[in-house]
């Protein structure tokens, strides 16, 4: 076991997979006798998996919303405010956090991302050795052309796209500028590492995430006739692709789709519910269920389907496999590094007909699903637990300290 460390942790995350991953890391560090203090702006989500339950201290710093800084942000940053927070005020808060950390007795700083800027302003002001975990760079708007095809001869739409490109370009500049201050950058997959290198010219080191096998594990409940998708109810998570794929399956064989979501984009939710009803696809949406309920659903589902657009890593496939449920996933992004094709699940091209055929074949072969489920549990136990992930992270933290 390594020498006990004093670690300062920073995040400004919403609820979701990145926060879940951070919680797992922090829980591992404290259980291995390292002292951890957490520093967050008031804009961070500390209701979902609150870190106060597992660390020594959580320090929250208020983010102001001053008129002068809102004007400043509108000129320098674009957009001037995000959820009633000016980026200038957010930067001031993170500068204050950095000063407190710099004056504290910490061996190393572990910084997660910022939901508003991706790479946090904090990195500019840290003087302690630090590691920045980049779950993903800020996505540009190219993928939106796939999800939302352009409408021809639409002047308003064209103007909106121009405005969107300006905002995205500025966001990319902020993210890149902040990330260049990182002493040492970690990525969650080789797909993410390549994306970071291509977009920002920054080298990063892959430190794979892990799953809580005390929570997500096989339990003695019967399988039920539904398939499961887990993820924020927004277009980029690919639920629309799933609905269109299921519509191609014979109605007598077509499974029910249950979607578990921690949040949603209301207009998209309304649209997709109507679209699913029109195609006679039975879809049920469950919001904000707890982890125990989610683990039960993983165990009850016949398969888990996964189709986000270019997801950098994705904890959902790992959680599903830990419960002994095979995954049918679109062969994009980080999922190619976790799901073993034809052994723990299937990796399929983004084509509705091919995806529908894969679902149908999986549902028609009980033995194949059982065999893949057994393989999946072994795969998780051998490499993808939180302890494995924590060991990997700790090795990077010690490396930075030694430098």
C-alpha positions as CSV (number, residue, x, y, z in Angstrom):
1,X,0.0,0.0,0.0
2,X,1.3,3.5,-0.9
3,X,2.1,6.2,1.7
4,X,-1.0,8.0,3.0
5,X,-1.7,11.1,0.9
6,X,-3.5,14.4,1.6
7,X,-5.6,15.0,-1.5
8,X,-7.7,18.0,-2.5
9,X,-10.5,17.1,-4.9
10,X,-12.3,19.6,-7.1
11,X,-15.4,19.3,-9.3
12,X,-18.2,21.3,-10.7
13,X,-20.3,18.5,-12.1
14,X,-24.0,17.9,-12.6
15,X,-25.6,14.5,-11.7
16,X,-24.7,11.7,-14.0
17,X,-21.9,9.3,-15.0
18,X,-19.0,11.6,-14.3
19,X,-20.2,12.3,-10.8
20,X,-20.8,8.6,-10.2
21,X,-17.2,7.9,-11.4
22,X,-15.8,10.6,-9.1
23,X,-17.7,9.2,-6.1
24,X,-16.2,5.8,-6.8
25,X,-12.7,7.2,-6.9
26,X,-13.1,9.3,-3.7
27,X,-14.7,6.4,-1.9
28,X,-11.8,4.1,-2.8
29,X,-9.2,6.7,-1.7
30,X,-10.8,7.2,1.7
31,X,-11.2,3.5,2.3
32,X,-7.5,3.1,1.6
33,X,-6.7,5.6,4.4
34,X,-6.0,8.7,2.3
35,X,-7.2,12.0,3.6
36,X,-9.5,13.7,1.1
37,X,-11.0,17.2,1.2
38,X,-13.5,18.2,-1.6
39,X,-13.7,21.8,-2.9
40,X,-16.7,22.8,-5.1
41,X,-18.4,25.9,-6.4
42,X,-22.0,26.3,-5.3
43,X,-23.1,25.5,-8.8
44,X,-21.8,21.8,-8.4
45,X,-24.4,19.1,-7.8
46,X,-23.7,17.6,-4.3
47,X,-27.2,16.1,-3.9
48,X,-26.6,13.2,-6.3
49,X,-24.1,10.9,-4.6
50,X,-23.0,13.5,-2.0
51,X,-19.3,13.3,-1.3
52,X,-19.8,14.5,2.2
53,X,-20.8,10.9,3.1
54,X,-17.3,9.6,2.3
55,X,-14.7,12.4,2.8
56,X,-13.2,14.4,5.6
57,X,-14.5,17.8,4.5
58,X,-16.5,19.3,1.7
59,X,-16.0,23.1,1.2
60,X,-18.5,25.0,-0.9
61,X,-17.6,28.4,-2.4
62,X,-20.4,30.7,-3.5
63,X,-20.6,31.8,-7.1
64,X,-21.8,35.4,-7.5
65,X,-23.7,36.8,-10.4
66,X,-22.6,40.4,-10.5
67,X,-23.9,42.8,-13.2
68,X,-20.4,44.0,-14.1
69,X,-19.0,40.5,-14.6
70,X,-22.0,39.5,-16.6
71,X,-21.3,42.3,-19.0
72,X,-17.6,41.3,-19.0
73,X,-18.6,37.7,-19.8
74,X,-20.8,38.8,-22.7
75,X,-17.8,40.4,-24.3
76,X,-15.0,37.9,-23.4
77,X,-16.6,34.5,-23.1
78,X,-20.0,34.2,-25.0
79,X,-22.5,33.2,-23.8
80,X,-22.6,35.8,-21.0
81,X,-24.3,33.5,-18.5
82,X,-25.1,29.9,-18.1
83,X,-27.9,29.0,-15.7
84,X,-27.7,32.5,-14.2
85,X,-23.9,32.2,-13.6
86,X,-21.5,34.5,-15.4
87,X,-18.3,32.7,-16.4
88,X,-16.2,35.6,-15.1
89,X,-17.8,35.1,-11.6
90,X,-17.2,31.4,-11.9
91,X,-13.5,32.0,-12.7
92,X,-13.2,34.3,-9.7
93,X,-14.7,31.6,-7.4
94,X,-12.3,28.9,-8.8
95,X,-9.4,31.2,-8.4
96,X,-10.4,31.6,-4.7
97,X,-10.6,27.8,-4.4
98,X,-7.1,27.4,-5.9
99,X,-5.7,29.9,-3.4
100,X,-7.1,27.9,-0.4
101,X,-5.8,24.7,-1.8
102,X,-2.3,26.2,-2.6
103,X,-2.1,27.3,1.1
104,X,-3.3,23.9,2.4
105,X,-1.3,20.9,3.4
106,X,-2.0,18.8,0.3
107,X,0.3,16.5,-1.5
108,X,-1.7,16.5,-4.8
109,X,-4.9,17.9,-6.3
110,X,-7.3,15.7,-8.3
111,X,-9.5,17.9,-10.5
112,X,-12.6,16.7,-12.3
113,X,-14.3,18.7,-15.0
114,X,-16.5,21.8,-14.9
115,X,-20.0,21.4,-16.4
116,X,-19.8,24.9,-17.9
117,X,-16.3,25.1,-19.3
118,X,-15.2,21.4,-19.3
119,X,-11.5,22.1,-18.3
120,X,-12.0,24.2,-15.2
121,X,-10.5,27.7,-14.6
122,X,-9.1,26.3,-11.4
123,X,-6.2,24.8,-13.4
124,X,-4.8,28.2,-14.3
125,X,-4.3,29.1,-10.6
126,X,-3.1,25.8,-9.0
127,X,0.5,25.7,-7.7
128,X,0.3,22.3,-6.2
129,X,1.0,19.1,-8.2
130,X,-2.2,18.2,-9.8
131,X,-4.0,15.7,-12.1
132,X,-6.8,16.7,-14.4
133,X,-9.3,14.0,-15.3
134,X,-10.7,14.9,-18.7
135,X,-13.8,12.8,-19.3
136,X,-14.1,14.4,-22.7
137,X,-13.2,17.7,-24.4
138,X,-16.1,20.0,-25.2
139,X,-17.9,18.5,-28.2
140,X,-18.1,20.6,-31.3
141,X,-21.5,21.0,-33.1
142,X,-20.6,18.6,-36.0
143,X,-22.5,15.7,-34.4
144,X,-25.7,17.9,-34.3
145,X,-25.8,17.7,-38.1
146,X,-26.3,13.9,-37.7
147,X,-28.9,14.2,-35.0
148,X,-30.6,17.3,-36.4
149,X,-30.2,17.4,-40.2
150,X,-30.2,20.8,-41.8
151,X,-33.4,22.1,-43.2
152,X,-33.0,23.6,-46.7
153,X,-34.0,27.2,-47.4
154,X,-34.5,28.0,-43.8
155,X,-33.1,31.5,-43.1
156,X,-33.9,31.4,-39.4
157,X,-32.3,28.0,-39.0
158,X,-29.2,29.2,-40.9
159,X,-28.8,32.2,-38.6
160,X,-29.2,30.0,-35.5
161,X,-26.5,27.7,-36.8
162,X,-24.1,30.7,-37.3
163,X,-24.8,31.8,-33.8
164,X,-24.3,28.3,-32.4
165,X,-21.0,28.0,-34.2
166,X,-19.8,31.2,-32.6
167,X,-20.7,30.1,-29.1
168,X,-19.3,26.6,-29.6
169,X,-16.0,28.0,-31.0
170,X,-15.6,30.3,-28.0
171,X,-16.4,27.4,-25.7
172,X,-13.8,25.3,-27.4
173,X,-11.2,28.1,-27.0
174,X,-11.9,28.3,-23.2
175,X,-11.7,24.6,-22.8
176,X,-8.5,24.3,-24.7
177,X,-6.9,27.3,-22.9
178,X,-7.8,26.0,-19.5
179,X,-6.6,22.4,-20.3
180,X,-3.2,23.7,-21.3
181,X,-2.5,24.5,-17.6
182,X,-2.8,20.9,-16.6
183,X,0.3,19.3,-15.1
184,X,-0.9,15.8,-16.0
185,X,-4.1,14.9,-17.8
186,X,-6.0,11.6,-17.6
187,X,-8.5,10.3,-20.0
188,X,-11.2,7.6,-19.6
189,X,-10.5,5.6,-22.8
190,X,-8.2,5.5,-25.7
191,X,-11.0,6.9,-27.8
192,X,-11.0,10.0,-25.5
193,X,-7.2,10.1,-25.5
194,X,-7.2,10.3,-29.3
195,X,-9.9,13.0,-29.2
196,X,-8.0,15.1,-26.7
197,X,-4.8,14.8,-28.8
198,X,-6.5,15.6,-32.0
199,X,-8.5,18.6,-30.7
200,X,-6.0,20.1,-28.3
201,X,-2.6,18.6,-29.0
202,X,-2.4,17.5,-25.4
203,X,-1.0,14.1,-24.4
204,X,-3.1,12.3,-21.8
205,X,-2.9,8.9,-20.0
206,X,-5.7,6.4,-20.0
207,X,-7.0,5.6,-16.5
208,X,-10.1,3.4,-17.0
209,X,-13.1,3.8,-14.7
210,X,-14.7,1.0,-12.7
211,X,-18.0,-0.1,-11.4
212,X,-19.3,-0.8,-7.9
213,X,-19.8,-4.5,-7.7
214,X,-21.3,-4.3,-4.3
215,X,-24.2,-2.4,-5.8
216,X,-24.2,-3.8,-9.4
217,X,-24.2,-7.5,-9.2
218,X,-26.3,-10.5,-10.2
219,X,-29.3,-11.0,-7.9
220,X,-32.0,-13.6,-7.7
221,X,-34.8,-12.0,-9.7
222,X,-36.6,-13.4,-12.8
223,X,-35.9,-12.0,-16.2
224,X,-38.8,-10.0,-17.7
225,X,-39.8,-9.3,-21.2
226,X,-38.2,-5.8,-21.7
227,X,-35.0,-4.3,-22.9
228,X,-33.3,-1.5,-21.0
229,X,-31.6,1.8,-21.9
230,X,-30.0,4.1,-19.4
231,X,-29.0,7.7,-20.0
232,X,-30.0,11.3,-20.0
233,X,-33.1,11.8,-22.2
234,X,-31.4,14.0,-24.8
235,X,-31.0,13.5,-28.6
236,X,-27.2,12.7,-28.4
237,X,-27.9,9.7,-26.1
238,X,-29.4,7.8,-29.1
239,X,-32.9,6.8,-27.7
240,X,-34.4,7.9,-31.0
241,X,-32.2,5.4,-32.8
242,X,-33.4,2.7,-30.5
243,X,-37.1,3.5,-31.1
244,X,-36.5,3.5,-34.9
245,X,-34.7,0.2,-34.6
246,X,-37.4,-1.5,-32.5
247,X,-40.0,-0.4,-35.0
248,X,-38.4,-2.7,-37.6
249,X,-38.9,-5.8,-35.4
250,X,-42.0,-7.9,-36.0
251,X,-44.7,-6.6,-33.7
252,X,-45.2,-10.0,-32.2
253,X,-41.6,-10.2,-31.2
254,X,-41.0,-6.5,-30.5
255,X,-39.9,-6.0,-26.8
256,X,-40.9,-3.2,-24.5
257,X,-38.2,-0.5,-24.1
258,X,-37.7,0.9,-20.6
259,X,-35.5,4.1,-20.4
260,X,-34.0,5.2,-17.2
261,X,-33.0,8.8,-17.1
262,X,-31.6,11.2,-14.5
263,X,-32.8,14.3,-16.5
264,X,-34.3,15.1,-19.9
265,X,-34.7,17.8,-22.5
266,X,-38.5,18.3,-22.3
267,X,-39.2,19.0,-26.1
268,X,-37.2,16.0,-27.1
269,X,-39.0,13.8,-24.6
270,X,-42.4,14.9,-25.8
271,X,-41.4,14.4,-29.4
272,X,-40.0,10.9,-28.9
273,X,-43.0,9.7,-26.9
274,X,-45.3,10.7,-29.7
275,X,-42.9,9.2,-32.3
276,X,-42.7,5.9,-30.4
277,X,-46.5,5.7,-30.1
278,X,-46.8,6.4,-33.9
279,X,-44.5,3.5,-34.6
280,X,-46.2,1.2,-32.1
281,X,-43.1,0.9,-30.0
282,X,-43.9,0.5,-26.3
283,X,-41.6,2.8,-24.3
284,X,-41.7,3.6,-20.6
285,X,-39.5,6.3,-19.1
286,X,-38.4,6.1,-15.5
287,X,-36.9,9.3,-13.9
288,X,-34.5,9.6,-11.0
289,X,-34.7,6.1,-9.6
290,X,-32.1,5.1,-7.0
291,X,-29.2,2.7,-7.5
292,X,-30.9,-0.3,-5.9
293,X,-33.9,0.1,-8.2
294,X,-31.5,0.5,-11.2
295,X,-29.6,-2.7,-10.2
296,X,-32.8,-4.6,-10.1
297,X,-33.8,-3.4,-13.6
298,X,-30.4,-4.4,-14.9
299,X,-31.0,-7.9,-13.6
300,X,-34.6,-8.1,-14.9
301,X,-33.8,-6.9,-18.4
302,X,-33.2,-9.5,-21.1
303,X,-30.6,-7.2,-22.6
304,X,-29.3,-3.7,-22.2
305,X,-29.2,-1.6,-25.4
306,X,-26.7,1.3,-25.7
307,X,-26.5,3.8,-28.6
308,X,-25.2,7.2,-27.6
309,X,-23.4,9.2,-30.3
310,X,-19.6,8.9,-29.7
311,X,-19.8,8.4,-26.0
312,X,-16.3,8.8,-24.6
313,X,-16.5,5.8,-22.2
314,X,-19.9,5.0,-20.7
315,X,-20.5,3.4,-17.3
316,X,-23.8,1.8,-18.4
317,X,-22.3,-1.2,-20.2
318,X,-20.1,-1.9,-17.2
319,X,-23.0,-1.7,-14.8
320,X,-25.1,-4.0,-17.0
321,X,-22.3,-6.6,-17.4
322,X,-21.6,-6.5,-13.6
323,X,-25.3,-7.6,-13.2
324,X,-24.8,-10.4,-15.7
325,X,-26.8,-8.8,-18.5
326,X,-25.3,-8.7,-22.0
327,X,-25.1,-5.4,-23.9
328,X,-26.1,-4.7,-27.5
329,X,-24.3,-1.5,-28.3
330,X,-23.5,0.8,-31.3
331,X,-19.9,0.3,-32.2
332,X,-18.7,3.9,-31.4
333,X,-16.6,5.7,-28.9
334,X,-15.3,4.1,-25.7
335,X,-17.8,1.2,-25.5
336,X,-15.5,-0.7,-28.0
337,X,-13.0,-0.9,-25.2
338,X,-15.4,-2.4,-22.6
339,X,-17.8,-4.7,-24.4
340,X,-16.2,-7.8,-25.9
341,X,-18.0,-8.6,-29.2
342,X,-19.8,-12.0,-29.1
343,X,-18.4,-12.7,-25.6
344,X,-20.0,-10.2,-23.2
345,X,-22.3,-8.5,-25.8
346,X,-22.6,-7.4,-29.4
347,X,-21.0,-4.3,-31.0
348,X,-23.2,-3.2,-34.0
349,X,-22.9,-0.6,-36.7
350,X,-25.3,2.4,-36.4
351,X,-27.8,1.0,-38.8
352,X,-31.4,0.5,-37.7
353,X,-32.0,-2.7,-39.6
354,X,-28.8,-4.4,-38.5
355,X,-29.4,-3.3,-34.9
356,X,-32.9,-4.6,-35.0
357,X,-31.7,-7.9,-36.3
358,X,-29.1,-8.2,-33.5
359,X,-31.7,-7.5,-30.8
360,X,-34.0,-10.1,-32.4
361,X,-31.3,-12.8,-32.5
362,X,-30.3,-12.1,-28.9
363,X,-33.8,-12.3,-27.6
364,X,-34.4,-15.6,-29.4
365,X,-31.4,-17.3,-27.8
366,X,-31.7,-17.8,-24.1
367,X,-28.4,-19.8,-23.9
368,X,-26.4,-17.2,-25.7
369,X,-27.7,-14.4,-23.3
370,X,-26.9,-16.6,-20.3
371,X,-23.4,-17.5,-21.5
372,X,-22.6,-13.8,-22.4
373,X,-23.9,-12.8,-18.9
374,X,-21.6,-15.2,-17.2
375,X,-18.6,-14.0,-19.3
376,X,-19.6,-10.4,-18.5
377,X,-19.5,-10.8,-14.8
378,X,-16.0,-12.5,-15.0
379,X,-14.8,-9.6,-17.2
380,X,-15.9,-7.0,-14.7
381,X,-14.4,-8.9,-11.7
382,X,-11.1,-9.3,-13.5
383,X,-10.5,-5.7,-14.6
384,X,-13.4,-3.2,-14.2
385,X,-14.1,-2.9,-10.5
386,X,-13.8,0.3,-8.5
387,X,-10.8,-1.2,-6.8
388,X,-9.1,-1.7,-10.1
389,X,-9.9,1.8,-11.2
390,X,-8.7,3.2,-7.9
391,X,-5.4,1.4,-8.1
392,X,-4.9,2.9,-11.6
393,X,-5.7,6.4,-10.4
394,X,-3.5,6.1,-7.3
395,X,-0.5,5.1,-9.5
396,X,-1.0,8.3,-11.5
397,X,-1.3,10.5,-8.4
398,X,1.9,9.1,-7.0
399,X,3.7,9.5,-10.3
400,X,2.8,13.2,-10.4
401,X,4.0,13.7,-6.8
402,X,7.3,12.0,-7.5
403,X,7.9,14.3,-10.5
